[in-house]
Structure formats: structure tokens, C-alpha cells
């Protein structure tokens, strides 16, 4: 009897875990994967298929109540909604959403890449999509569908949790890891992406099995693809007769049993890889459902047949949304394993297919995308300040918002997983570039209007008298001086002291600030132009503050005792070109370049960097830097290839040069070391160069840590992949740390593989990467994404450029070979010091690189105006946050919805025109430090929002919101999932302690807090 009871108990346990006895329940999720770019432009895709997807799906869902569909990326839907959808379509969409048969998944502008996208841009595109959905329909997505990004970041699940999602779905992870997870039934887990936030922002995650997001296309009874009855989309024009290539055999009385057995076999195979008997069966693939009628007509017949014979098959099928599936899994009340802050990068599909090449593909596009993002960041905060200070100002608010929206759209669009990755066709890359540059031009117009319209420039301009004795107003000798007016804006909510660099056409210049005082400056011959000059000058700016400068160009001798004495004229010192073939003994003739932080030693026998000494710790580290190349194979018959996506190292890298020339420009603002690398000894023109700028004159010690390195790379020879390699004496054991989307750092331990070890040890660097030992840490900070690796002891290499061609039919057919003949000019900042010292500053420095001061010349050098008044200093008050807090967003989003959800739904039902709310300000503040990362800066910090924002205006109301603003944080209750080691509480919620009545808020490590702010 005891044995029987035990047996029954085990049987019941087995059934609840595996549904081995009960029928398998298959959730058929209709979808269309619609790339916002990739091979075809957005316009081409809209014309060829995308518009038809939404039109025909809405029509077909409206005809049969059991049909369902999930819509993912918002860009195509928004274009359809605004430009194509009829009033009937719009009415039906609202009804289908109400019935839960049409479900918006993710809800972002695009399905963003997870490797090379910056966290700020990922949040932007998600906010753009969510704002549209909420103000248009009152819906808030609760589930993710990240099926196509090339690897999965640990930051993405944190963002989705903060946005209010209940479950997350991924697909592309390492082929061998996925196989292991399938065998162990570990494809589903609870992901705690942040080591600081832990369970506060955990999310249930479903990993697609080996079939991924596409329906299995192989049919044992047909040579056509299966379950794609509408065939394959045709470009550029849809066929007039509606007959598309490769349309699957119709489901008829003759074929239905064959189809049913194929589908059931696949469902049962998948059921073996999951713990419950609930199978997610995605029905769709790329560019599907443009003829939803033929799709649903065939699937209706097939599913009805299977359900009519479900006892025979042991399977029941139903149309479903993601909510249907995840809700059923959630109700099983099983306990799930926890995955800590590990990611799924890099991603490989086969032993020789490591998808690590795209970390460096289309370097120019990556750079422009980040510059556009930085310009948007500056324009948003500046317009917010202007809107509050001049509510009825001459800059028309609707016009300004249109300019911002255009750039928001472009920056969001390029975050697509075939956009910023560089994996698109040249035509699509051009589309992204056009949208970005047009958006940037609009933002620059907005900046110019803000700077010029509200007030006039009133600065003193006579450089021939010292500022202390200059009269209040005076006439300038216009024959002897030309002047140019420049405005410099600090978009960060921190005080900064830095230098800026502009190109000028004259050999002497003086810079006057808005007090009329001469700013420290340095001028030198440009390395880019034989007739131009580089002018550096020091700027000191408060947070979110702009200042006005006059650059004056004396046309006659300028007395050093006057304001001209503030400008140092730097001279270029040239060193003899050194051929690698003649290098013998090195390290004997070392030339020092010093500042307060470092002593850099350059070897005159090689013209390479030799070592850096940390002067604070008196610690010397051997450092050598130069360019290397991987030679890629372009013939698929000769071995594995590299392409847009894949990096396959065809052997070790080799030096990319045979001689090096050097110039040094000793300065009083910066000292500049220019190194030129020549592919061949006899070459007259260099292929590579690096300019290292060592800051010399600054208050305090912070800025002297920053060594700016600007690179010029290309054009490359075909099938070359160029890296900049830094070799040091650090004992890092080939362990590397890289950032995850700029949000957190990930430890990367070197792994050995039977094949492709080099490529599979490459990782994405979005903002930062470093190597370290017990004594020192060397950090590289970037203003665009790159691939990085540490392949040898003490080594850190960055892939800067790729130029590839191969004869693979698929790549040639879609023009994805990456024959990129451009010259790229990325920038890295390098820092070296003790781990403790560097850990306290590198996050802030990474953001200082990303958001350098905006420099806006507002005229060309010309004769000065007749009269000037003495300057009175900056015209706006600073806004300053503590060092460990970032003002991540300060914008006027321009939404028209009520922040009260019930009221908003009532307004939607009532209809009518709703005005844009220009008074609602979106504010995000991020804590930059992990728990335990720094003894002081990692601590929770309390700020008073009213005090912090006093420089903008008087705060009257603060409401805390979810990440994208669509939820009042007090209303947001996410599903809680039971985990091994923790019991789920029914009423458990996931929101932070809120804002006090007097506007105090406490922000903990790695929190991203979002608020609606209103000012008086």
C-alpha cells in the first residue's frame, strides 16, 4: 500500500512537471518578423509587404473570432496607422485590442540590437514606441519578443522589467549552449540581469528552442516550404495576380493529414525540451502575413483537423498571443532556476560562425548614430530649459518639438538589430545615414534658434587692452581684428572643466569668455590641413549651462602683455621616420611627455609608446600601441569567411605597418603626439594614424587622467580587419571587462575552443573596456561601439575597421559583403591608475566622452560690431547632480495623454482632439555605481528634486513613473515568479520607495528612476 501511494505521488509529480500523460497544449502564435531596414529600406518594405501585413491581418482577425496576432516593431505599424489605415481599419484595431486578439509585444520603435546599442538609446526607442501606443490606444506592452538580436545582453531584461514587463523571450544564443539547455530543460528561467538590483527587477525569460521564431519549413511530403501559404514577399512590387513564389501546398482533404502529422511531430519534439506541456509554437517568419487571408484559411482547416483528432495525436492547438502562453505557464506555479547577471554574448551558430564581426562593422554609421544620440540629448535638455524659462518665447514650441521628434525617430530607428550593427545592405545604411543627418540638421537649427532668438550677444571684444582695464563700451579697430562668436553648451548635469578644439584659418587667436576675460588657449598647425590651425581653449561650465565666447584673430602684431599672452603658440617637432626592418635594440632613447598624472615615454628608435608611469602611485607600466590586421578569407571553397556578421580569424593578426613617423607638439593646454603608420616603407601616405592628446593645464587632478586618442584608419585593402592593439605589463591572465550597453560591466574570462578561439573571445564594447591586475587598471572609453578582446597576457585590442568581400551566394545576393572602403576616425580615451582610483571616475569619464560640450559657431570670422558692453558671465544657472547620479533624460516628450490611467481611457473613449502637453517634463536619473564598487559612491543617495532643478525653475509637482513613462509606479504590479530558494508572494510588488511630499527621493545602486515633473 505504501509503495502504491509513493508510486501515485511520483506519477502526479511527473504529470505536473512534464504533462507526459495529459495532452500537449500548443499555443500557435501568428506573427511577422518585419526588419526595419536590413536588405530593403523602410519605404521599399512598406510598399512591397509591410502595409499589407497590417491591412490584411486586421481584416482577417475581424472575420473569425478565434484568430489572433502579435505585432512587434512599431515603426511599420505607425507608418501604416498614419498613412494607410482607413477609419474602418482603425476602429477594428481598437476592437481587436480590447478583445485581446491583437497584442502589441515589446512595443518599441524597433527590436533593438543588444550588443552594440547604448542603454540610453535602447530606452529612447522603447519610450518612443510605448508613448505612441499608450496615447493612441491606452495599451501598455507586458511581454518581450527579442527573437532576432545576435546574442542577448544582461541589461535588456533589466530594462524590460523596469518598463513593467511580466516576461521576456529571447532566441539567438550560442548553438552549443542552447543544445545543452534543451537537453536539461533549462530554456526557461528567471533572469536577474543586475547584480545590484537582483530580484527587484528580475524577469521570467523563455528561450526559443532550436527552431527559433520561424515555423519549420521542411515538409516531408513536398518540395515547397511548409506553413507559408502566402509564399515569399516580392520586391520591389507585389505581384498583381497575388501569386507569390514558393507558396506552400494548400491544406485540402488530400494534404491535411500530412500537414497535421508534420505539425504534431514538431510540437511533440519541442515539448520534450520544456518542463510543462505547454508549447509555444511561433507561426510566421520574416516578411509573412502580407496575405493573411490565405494564411489563416489554411491554418484554420489544419488546426480544426488536429483538434478533432486530438485524442489520436495527444495534442490540442489554439491561436494565442504571448499573454495567453505566459499566463498559462505562470499559473503552473512551478519554481524556476535563477540566472544571475550573465549574458549570452558572444553568439555563435556553428564552430566557425562567431557573430562577433558586427561589433565593428560600418564604423562610420556607429559613430554617426552615437553623435546623433548625443546631439539629441543636448537639444532635449536645452529646449526643456528654454520652454520653462520662455514659455511664450520666440522659438515656436510646435516647430521645436517637430525637430526633436524627427531626431528621436532617426536615433530610435537605427537601433534596429540590422541597423547600428552594420549588418545591412549599403542602400539601407544610406537610408539610416540620411535620416540621422536630416534629424541632426533639424536639431542644430533648433539649437541655433534657442541661442540666438531670446537674447543678443553682449560681450567685450578688444584684445589689445588687458580685460582688467577695458572700458565698459569701446570702439574696436576693425582693421586689425576679426572675430567669431561661439556658444559652448554642457549637456551634462555636472560642472566640467575641459578643453575644446576648433579649426581656424589664422595663425593667432585670442579667446574671450562671457566675462570678457581671456581664456587659456593654444594654437598650432593642423595635421589635417596645410593651411589651417587647431585652436584649443579651456572652458569651465556648470551643469546644463552654456557660455558665449568670442574668438578674435588679430591681423597685426599682438603684444604678449595684452590678452594675446593667454594664447600659447605651439610648435610641431618632427622625428625621423623609422622602418620596422631596422629596429634593433629598443628602449635606449626614451622621450618623456608629462602632465600631473602621467609620464609617457616614447621610444625614438621605434616612434612607439614605450611606457606610462602613474605619477600619483609612482607605478610604471610597460605600454606599447600599434595597428595590426587580420587577413580574412573571401572564398567559401577555401574555408570559413568573415562578413557583416561573422568574424573568422584566418590565423593570428600581423603588424599592419612597416614604418612609423612621429611628431610631438609640446603645449600648455595639451601636448599632442602624432604617430603615422605606413603599410610599406616606401609609401608617401600613411594608412593609419593615432593622435594622443595629453591634457596639461587644468584645475584639480581629475582631467589629467584622460588621454584622448584619435585614430584615422583606412582605406583598407579588401579582406582586412584592423585592430589597435595595446600591449602592457599587466598580469590580467587574459581576463577582460567590458560594458553591457553602457549600463554595467561584465567580466570576460578567456575561453579556449577547439576551433575559432580568437573570434569567440571577442566582446562588444559600447562605452568601456578594461584589463587589470592587483596594482593597475588600464581603461579604454569609446564614443561608438567596437569589438574588443584580450588574447594574450596584458593585451587589449580594439577592432576599429573592417573591409570584406566573399563569394557566398547569400551575401552576394543581398549585398552584405561589407566592401567598406571608407576612412574611419574613432576616438578612445585611455586611463591608467590603481583599480580603486579608476573605479571612482571611469563611469563619469565615459559619459563625458559621449556627451562632450556642444560647440556652435554662430558666424564666420568677420569685422566686429562697433560697440560692445562688458560681459556679465553665463546667462543661465547651473543644474548639478552628485557625481554618482546621471541625469539620463530631461525632455519635453510632447505626449497628449493624461497621467491618470482611468482618465486617459475615458478620454480615448470620448474621442476628440487632445492637445499636446508642453508642460510635462520627463526626467530620468540613474545611479552609476554597483553595490560595493566604491566605498562612497556606491551608497544610496538622497536628493531634493526641487533644489536640484532650481536652476531650471520652480518644481510644483513630481510623479514617479515606469521606465517609459506609461505607468504610475504605484499602480505597476508585475507578475512574480516562484524561484528555487524563494517562495512567491501573491501581493508582491516591484516598485521603489517613492518621492516624499517635499520632493526628496533616495536612489540606490544602479536604479533608473523616471519622473514626470511640472514647473511653476
Secondary structure, DSSP 8 states (H G I E B T S, - for coil): -HHHHHHHHHHHHHHHHH-SSS-EEEEEEE--B--SSTTS-HHHHIIIIIHHHHHHHHHHHHH-TT--EEE--HHHHHHHHHHT--HHHHHHHHHHHHHTSEEE-S-SSS-B-SSS--HHHHHHHHHHHHHHHHHHH-----B--B-SSSSB-HHHHHHHHHTT-SEEEE----HHHHHHHHHTT-SEEEE---TTTGGGG-EEEEE--TTTTS----BTTBSS-SS-TT-B--SSS--TT---BT------TTTHHHHHHHHHHHHHHHHTTSSSSEEEEEE--BT--TTHHHHHHHHHHHHHHHHHTHHHHTEEEEE--HHHHHHHHHHT---B-EE-S--B-S-EEETTEETTGGGTSSHHHHHHHHHHHHHHHHHHHHHHHHHHH-TT-SS-HHHHHHHHHHHHHHHHHHTBTTTTTS-S-HHHHHHHHHHHHHHHHHHHHHHHHHHHHSS-------TTS-GGG--SB----TTTEEEEEEEEE--SSS-EEEEEEEEESSS--EEE-TTS-B--EEEEE-SS-SS-EEEEEEEEE-TT-EEEEEEEEESS---TTTGGGGEEE---EEEEEEEGGG--S-SSSEEEEE-SSEEEEEETTTTEEEEEEETTTTEEEEEEEEEEEEE----TTTS----SS----SS--EES-SEEEEEEE--SSEEEEEEEEESSTT-SS-SEEEEEEEE---SSSSGGG-EEEEEEE----TTEEEEEEEEES---TT-EEEEETTTEEEEE-----SS-HHHHT-EEESSEEEEE-SS-EEEEEESS-EEEE--STTEEEEEEEEE-----HHHHHHT-S------B--EEEEEEE-HHHHHTTHHHHHHHHHT--EEEE-S-SEE--S--B-----SS------TTEEEEEEE-----S-SSHHHHHHHHHH-S-----SS-EEEEEEE---TTTSTTTTS-EEEEHHHHTTTT--EEEEEEE-TTS-SBTTT-------BTTB---TT---------TT-EEEE-TT-EEEEEEEE-
